[in-house]
C-alpha cells in the first residue's frame, strides 16, 4: 500500500533534471571547497515535488554528516540555515 503511494512521487524525482547521470550536488564537494548550497524550492511546480526534494536533500545531508562524524573527516564546521521548512 505504501509502495504504491510512493511510485508517482519517485517517478517525478527520477527525471534527468532532478537526478542527472553526471554532476549534481555532492555534500562532500560543498564541504571540501567550503561552498554554499542554496536550494530554491519555491520555483518547483507543485508542493509535492518541492517537499520531496527538500526531504531527500536533508536526508542526504544527514547521511553525509553521519559519515563525516563516524569516520572523522571534514574540512571545518558545517552551517545549516533553513527558512520555512
Secondary structure, 3 states (H helix, E strand, C coil): CHHHHHHHHHHHHCCCCCCCCCCCCCHHHHHHCCCCCCCCHHHCCCHHHHHHHHHHHHHHHHHHHHHHHHHCCCCCCCCCCCCCC
